[in-house]
């Protein structure tokens, strides 16, 4: 693996981390609660 690939991989991971963190902050600020009446087994 060359350094350029590792740098691009790190940047992509950083962008993904920032997006997930922003989504989490948005859900906390807006008091997001998925509706519990659905029959979806993938809710965590």
Residue pairs with C-beta under 8 A, 6 or more apart in sequence:
26 32
34 43
